[in-house]
Amino acid sequence: MSEPDWAGLWRELVERSGRPDKAGEALERGKEKRPDLLLDFMLEKLQAADTLLDIGAGSGRYAVPFARKVKTVTAIEPSPARAAVLRENGIQVIEGRWEDATVAPHDVAFCSHAMYTSADLVAFVRKMERHARTLRCLVMRMPAHDGVLGELSRRIYGHPHDSPNFWIGYHVLYEMGIYAHVVMEPAVRRWTDESLDAAMSRARRHLQLEDGSRDALIRETLARRLTVQDGNYCWPDGMRSALVWW
């Protein structure tokens, strides 16, 4: 059996979505209210004299605490509204996409969930390497090994991936000759929906099948795989992130 074209699969999944990715927002939502292993790990790795690039910094989930630890943080952020929030928190901002940004080299390049709209992950990472003197870090979603979306994706698309993720990204790095370290969040925040119809909507959205063309398959799979607890439909799928660094 031949290996998948991992970079090509990443591109296929990015191009299929055809819209800005919202997964990073969902994965980061609420983290300020609970322990964050990945943030704690990064803060231990960083040095007070470091200069850091935060690529796709959003509203500063990582950039703000980084700025308290390192010499300077430069955020690359395409959203004017989020860029304004970053500036309010004293972060230097370059507005635009990483692919188009002109920026000087820093010690560290960091990107959390902002790579999902970049079809060419190889070029994205190579640019990070050119602009980071000591450390490169990617935070990516980690899908469940036994997830419902994995089963549906395999039956519909021929592979178990509904979107760009750590498993694909790590293989892309390996094929680039990058032997990265990994830190994994220990806990999965499992998805729950209040009804089977709500679960159907979630599955259609993730699978990019809003036209209802595979509704029969999706409904049969959800009815078989989801469990009902306290009136809620509970998934084996959920939200977990992995930090890849080299």
PLY file of the C-alpha trace (Angstrom):
ply
format ascii 1.0
element vertex 246
property float x
property float y
property float z
element edge 245
property int vertex1
property int vertex2
end_header
0.00 0.00 0.00
1.44 3.37 -1.00
1.63 6.29 1.40
-0.93 9.07 0.91
0.17 12.33 -0.67
-0.03 14.12 2.66
0.64 17.62 1.34
-1.90 17.02 -1.42
-4.47 15.77 1.10
-3.94 18.90 3.21
-4.52 21.04 0.11
-7.65 19.06 -0.83
-9.20 19.55 2.61
-8.40 23.27 2.75
-9.80 23.85 -0.74
-12.92 21.79 -0.05
-13.90 24.04 2.83
-13.81 27.20 0.69
-14.32 29.39 3.75
-12.34 30.79 6.69
-11.76 28.06 9.24
-13.51 28.42 12.60
-11.98 25.41 14.33
-9.33 27.46 16.07
-11.99 29.64 17.66
-13.86 26.59 18.93
-10.71 24.92 20.25
-9.53 28.04 22.08
-12.94 29.14 23.40
-13.04 28.88 27.17
-9.38 27.98 27.63
-8.87 31.04 29.79
-11.17 29.36 32.35
-9.21 26.12 32.69
-5.60 24.88 32.79
-3.83 25.06 29.44
-1.01 22.53 29.17
0.19 23.83 25.80
0.40 27.45 26.95
2.24 26.39 30.12
4.67 24.33 28.03
5.39 27.27 25.73
5.95 29.67 28.61
8.53 27.27 30.06
10.33 27.03 26.69
10.49 30.78 26.07
13.33 33.00 27.28
13.06 36.59 28.48
15.35 37.77 25.65
13.32 36.05 22.90
11.55 37.82 20.08
8.45 35.97 18.93
6.19 35.86 15.88
2.58 34.82 16.56
1.10 33.87 13.18
-2.67 34.28 13.05
-2.72 35.58 16.60
-6.48 36.13 16.75
-7.44 38.21 19.77
-4.30 37.31 21.68
-5.04 34.02 23.44
-1.32 33.21 23.29
0.21 36.54 22.25
-0.79 38.38 25.42
0.74 35.90 27.91
3.77 35.51 25.63
4.30 39.28 25.75
4.59 39.08 29.54
7.45 36.57 29.20
9.52 37.54 26.14
11.24 40.69 24.90
8.82 41.40 22.04
5.85 39.78 20.28
4.91 40.57 16.69
1.46 39.33 15.70
0.48 38.54 12.13
-3.30 38.89 11.93
-5.57 39.41 8.89
-8.68 40.50 10.80
-8.78 44.28 11.47
-11.09 43.77 14.45
-8.77 41.25 16.09
-5.75 43.35 15.20
-7.35 46.23 17.10
-7.79 44.05 20.19
-4.16 43.00 19.99
-3.00 46.61 19.80
-5.17 47.45 22.81
-3.14 44.83 24.67
0.15 46.40 23.61
1.00 43.87 20.89
2.78 45.00 17.73
0.67 43.89 14.75
1.26 43.34 11.05
-2.16 43.08 9.38
-2.44 40.46 6.67
-1.93 36.79 5.93
1.33 35.05 6.82
1.86 34.11 3.18
1.94 37.82 2.22
3.54 39.36 5.31
6.94 41.02 5.19
8.61 40.66 8.57
12.12 40.44 9.98
13.43 37.18 11.48
12.60 36.51 15.13
13.83 33.91 17.58
10.54 32.00 17.73
7.72 31.46 15.22
4.44 30.20 16.68
1.11 29.42 15.01
-2.02 28.10 16.70
-4.76 26.78 14.38
-4.20 29.55 11.83
-2.66 27.31 9.18
-5.95 25.68 8.15
-6.71 28.27 5.47
-3.29 27.82 3.85
-3.49 25.20 1.10
0.30 24.99 0.77
1.42 23.84 4.20
4.97 23.18 2.96
5.43 26.81 1.89
3.79 28.00 5.12
6.26 26.01 7.23
9.32 26.84 5.11
8.57 30.54 5.62
8.35 29.91 9.37
11.77 28.26 9.25
13.29 31.20 7.41
11.92 33.61 10.00
12.67 31.72 13.23
16.23 31.45 14.48
15.72 28.95 17.32
12.20 27.51 17.64
9.19 26.77 15.41
5.82 25.71 16.89
2.47 24.64 15.42
-0.70 23.93 17.39
-3.12 21.74 15.44
-6.35 19.88 16.18
-6.06 16.17 16.92
-9.03 14.11 15.67
-10.37 11.16 17.64
-8.95 7.83 16.49
-12.41 6.24 16.71
-14.48 9.29 15.76
-17.80 9.33 13.96
-16.49 11.96 11.55
-13.56 9.70 10.74
-15.94 6.86 9.88
-18.16 9.11 7.78
-15.21 10.72 5.99
-13.79 7.31 5.13
-17.12 6.12 3.72
-17.75 9.35 1.78
-14.27 10.54 0.74
-12.13 7.41 1.03
-10.00 8.63 3.96
-10.75 9.41 7.63
-10.10 13.17 7.56
-12.88 15.76 7.46
-10.48 18.73 7.73
-6.77 19.65 8.03
-5.37 18.32 11.30
-2.32 17.23 13.30
-2.16 13.74 11.79
-1.84 15.09 8.26
0.35 18.03 9.27
2.83 15.82 11.15
3.25 13.60 8.10
3.82 16.68 5.92
6.57 17.79 8.30
8.13 14.33 8.23
8.19 14.32 4.43
9.90 17.73 4.61
12.66 16.17 6.72
11.41 17.77 9.94
11.48 15.38 12.93
9.25 17.31 15.29
8.51 16.85 18.98
4.88 16.61 20.11
3.04 17.66 23.26
-0.58 16.47 23.37
-3.42 17.83 25.45
-4.40 15.00 27.82
-8.17 15.49 27.81
-10.77 15.58 25.06
-13.71 17.96 25.36
-16.41 15.71 23.95
-19.12 17.16 21.73
-22.76 16.98 22.79
-25.92 17.99 20.93
-29.42 18.47 22.28
-31.05 16.48 19.48
-30.25 14.15 16.60
-31.15 16.96 14.20
-28.57 19.20 15.87
-25.99 16.42 15.57
-26.92 16.08 11.88
-26.25 19.79 11.38
-22.86 19.46 13.07
-21.90 16.49 10.88
-23.02 18.20 7.65
-21.00 21.30 8.55
-17.82 19.36 9.28
-18.18 17.20 6.18
-19.04 20.15 3.88
-22.30 18.43 2.88
-24.86 21.14 3.59
-26.84 20.11 0.47
-28.19 17.06 2.30
-26.86 14.65 -0.33
-25.61 12.14 2.25
-28.23 12.67 4.95
-29.39 9.04 5.01
-25.86 7.78 5.60
-25.13 10.46 8.19
-28.36 9.84 10.13
-27.85 6.06 10.18
-24.28 6.48 11.41
-25.17 8.98 14.11
-28.09 6.89 15.36
-25.74 3.91 15.66
-22.67 5.65 17.11
-23.94 8.41 19.39
-25.03 7.67 22.95
-27.81 9.49 24.81
-27.06 10.76 28.30
-29.35 13.08 30.25
-31.22 13.88 27.05
-28.09 14.89 25.12
-26.52 13.11 22.15
-22.88 12.44 23.03
-20.11 11.96 20.45
-16.85 10.02 20.76
-15.41 12.97 18.80
-14.28 16.11 20.56
-11.72 18.87 20.79
-8.06 18.25 21.53
-4.93 20.05 20.34
-1.34 18.96 19.81
1.71 21.24 19.94
4.38 20.33 17.39
7.80 21.94 17.86
11.27 21.71 16.38
0 1
1 2
2 3
3 4
4 5
5 6
6 7
7 8
8 9
9 10
10 11
11 12
12 13
13 14
14 15
15 16
16 17
17 18
18 19
19 20
20 21
21 22
22 23
23 24
24 25
25 26
26 27
27 28
28 29
29 30
30 31
31 32
32 33
33 34
34 35
35 36
36 37
37 38
38 39
39 40
40 41
41 42
42 43
43 44
44 45
45 46
46 47
47 48
48 49
49 50
50 51
51 52
52 53
53 54
54 55
55 56
56 57
57 58
58 59
59 60
60 61
61 62
62 63
63 64
64 65
65 66
66 67
67 68
68 69
69 70
70 71
71 72
72 73
73 74
74 75
75 76
76 77
77 78
78 79
79 80
80 81
81 82
82 83
83 84
84 85
85 86
86 87
87 88
88 89
89 90
90 91
91 92
92 93
93 94
94 95
95 96
96 97
97 98
98 99
99 100
100 101
101 102
102 103
103 104
104 105
105 106
106 107
107 108
108 109
109 110
110 111
111 112
112 113
113 114
114 115
115 116
116 117
117 118
118 119
119 120
120 121
121 122
122 123
123 124
124 125
125 126
126 127
127 128
128 129
129 130
130 131
131 132
132 133
133 134
134 135
135 136
136 137
137 138
138 139
139 140
140 141
141 142
142 143
143 144
144 145
145 146
146 147
147 148
148 149
149 150
150 151
151 152
152 153
153 154
154 155
155 156
156 157
157 158
158 159
159 160
160 161
161 162
162 163
163 164
164 165
165 166
166 167
167 168
168 169
169 170
170 171
171 172
172 173
173 174
174 175
175 176
176 177
177 178
178 179
179 180
180 181
181 182
182 183
183 184
184 185
185 186
186 187
187 188
188 189
189 190
190 191
191 192
192 193
193 194
194 195
195 196
196 197
197 198
198 199
199 200
200 201
201 202
202 203
203 204
204 205
205 206
206 207
207 208
208 209
209 210
210 211
211 212
212 213
213 214
214 215
215 216
216 217
217 218
218 219
219 220
220 221
221 222
222 223
223 224
224 225
225 226
226 227
227 228
228 229
229 230
230 231
231 232
232 233
233 234
234 235
235 236
236 237
237 238
238 239
239 240
240 241
241 242
242 243
243 244
244 245
